[in-house]
Structure formats: structure tokens, C-alpha cells
Amino acid sequence: MKYTLIGSLTSPFVRRIRMLMETIPYELAELNIYETDDGIKLNKVNPINQIPVLVMGEEKIWDSRQIFYYLNNKYKFQTMSLEDENTLTAIEGALNAGISLFQFKRSGISIDEPYMIVNRHKDRIDSVLDYLTPFTQTEGMKNWNFQSMTLYAFLDWGQFRGILNLDKRPVYQQFMAQHANREIVKQTSIPKV
Ligand SMILES: N[C@@H](CCC(=O)N[C@@H](CS)C(=O)NCC(=O)O)C(=O)O
């Protein structure tokens, strides 16, 4: 099967799929949706206009969690308990909140003002980080699976975009340090320019 992954080098949703596909050959079709008109091109392959998109011949998958289920079913990376599904949903909730905050910033809307929507997103991120601290301290530290890939992609991107400050969250700093030297983490690192 020939895979093309449409995505950017900064997107955390794309990065978790690149990490998942460490041992699967694919071509990365790079887009820059925020700084160029690549979003217009993306519309033609994904009406939701979001990345990643996995293309397999005529078939496409428009959502990173769907891509995970498809590939996991085929390559049997890991089993998923209900608890694992909830962990993934929690991290994605925080990640979506972070992306909204980033989009506010890019739209010139201050995220330092006490707007209700801004506070909802910030509170969600804090709530998820509080909830996931025991997971991060134990399983997250030990296992490199789709949950930890997603968490790593979120934390790294959140700091890169100035959305997250982990100074008061040593467990998350340890988690980052624990996985930072993995080859795939280094290969998919966010370009700093
Ligand atoms: N549920 C989607 C979310 C993907 C997503 O939010 N991607 C961001 C980039 S990190 C995006 O394409 N944003 C552009 C937009 O929403 O306009 C998934 O898991 O694939």
C-alpha cells in the first residue's frame, strides 16, 4: 500500500501520525495552512480543511484518530482499553483547546484577557493536565504508544507556540525528557524557524 500523508511540520496532530508511522514507508506532502494559500488546495482533498489527511490511492482519511484506528487495525501496534480511549480523548481535548488559543492569538485576539471562551480553553488544558498527572508519571513514562505520542506532540507544540508553560509541572518535564531522545521524536522535531 502506498501512503501519502498530507500535513505540516508543525502540526501536533500530524506529528503523532508521523511518530506512529515510524516503521511504515510513506510520502509526506507538506502544506503550510496558516501562512500560505495551501488551505485552498487542502479543501479539495478534505472539506473540513484540516490536517492530517492520509491518502491511499483513491481513498482518504480526514482525521488523525481515524488514521490511527485504520493503521492500528492493519499493523496491530497496540490494544486499546476504554481507559486508553479516555486518555486519548482527554489529551485531544487539551490539544484542541490549545489549537483554538493559538488561532485566537494568530487572529489578534488576546489570550491574556478574561474572555469566557479563552478561560474555558485554558481551564480545559489545566483540568486535563491535572487529571493525567498520575498517568504521565507511570504508564506515560514507561510506554511509547499512541497515547504517549499524542501527549508528547501536544506538550512540545504547546510550548513552541507559547500556549503551555510547564515550569510548575515537573512530571510533564520529566515525561518530555524521558522520550526526547527517541529517534522518531528527533526526526519529527518542530522546525525552529
Ligand atoms: N480532529 C482533527 C483535528 C486536526 C486539526 O485540528 N488540525 C489543525 C492543525 S494542527 C488544522 O488543520 N487546523 C486548520 C484549521 O482548523 O483551520 C484530527 O485529529 O485530525
Ligand as a Chemical Component Dictionary entry (heavy atoms), coordinates in Angstrom:
data_LIG
# 
_chem_comp.id                   LIG 
_chem_comp.type                 NON-POLYMER 
_chem_comp.pdbx_formal_charge   0 
_chem_comp.three_letter_code    LIG 
# 
loop_
_chem_comp_atom.comp_id 
_chem_comp_atom.atom_id 
_chem_comp_atom.alt_atom_id 
_chem_comp_atom.type_symbol 
_chem_comp_atom.charge 
_chem_comp_atom.model_Cartn_x 
_chem_comp_atom.model_Cartn_y 
_chem_comp_atom.model_Cartn_z 
_chem_comp_atom.pdbx_ordinal 
LIG N1  N1  N 0 -9.743 16.188 14.559 1  
LIG C1  C1  C 0 -8.687 16.561 13.642 2  
LIG C2  C2  C 0 -8.066 17.869 14.079 3  
LIG C3  C3  C 0 -6.928 18.281 13.181 4  
LIG C4  C4  C 0 -6.541 19.744 13.356 5  
LIG O1  O1  O 0 -7.095 20.495 14.161 6  
LIG N2  N2  N 0 -5.537 20.153 12.582 7  
LIG C5  C5  C 0 -5.120 21.535 12.601 8  
LIG C6  C6  C 0 -3.613 21.623 12.502 9  
LIG S1  S1  S 0 -2.831 21.071 13.940 10 
LIG C7  C7  C 0 -5.675 22.213 11.389 11 
LIG O2  O2  O 0 -5.710 21.641 10.315 12 
LIG N3  N3  N 0 -6.108 23.455 11.560 13 
LIG C8  C8  C 0 -6.608 24.258 10.487 14 
LIG C9  C9  C 0 -7.986 24.731 10.753 15 
LIG O3  O3  O 0 -8.659 24.178 11.650 16 
LIG O4  O4  O 0 -8.384 25.649 10.051 17 
LIG C10 C10 C 0 -7.662 15.434 13.609 18 
LIG O5  O5  O 0 -7.465 14.769 14.627 19 
LIG O6  O6  O 0 -7.069 15.178 12.551 20 
# 
loop_
_chem_comp_bond.comp_id 
_chem_comp_bond.atom_id_1 
_chem_comp_bond.atom_id_2 
_chem_comp_bond.value_order 
_chem_comp_bond.pdbx_ordinal 
LIG N1  C1  SING 1  
LIG C1  C2  SING 2  
LIG C1  C10 SING 3  
LIG C2  C3  SING 4  
LIG C3  C4  SING 5  
LIG C4  O1  DOUB 6  
LIG C4  N2  SING 7  
LIG N2  C5  SING 8  
LIG C5  C6  SING 9  
LIG C5  C7  SING 10 
LIG C6  S1  SING 11 
LIG C7  O2  DOUB 12 
LIG C7  N3  SING 13 
LIG N3  C8  SING 14 
LIG C8  C9  SING 15 
LIG C9  O3  DOUB 16 
LIG C9  O4  SING 17 
LIG C10 O5  DOUB 18 
LIG C10 O6  SING 19 
# 
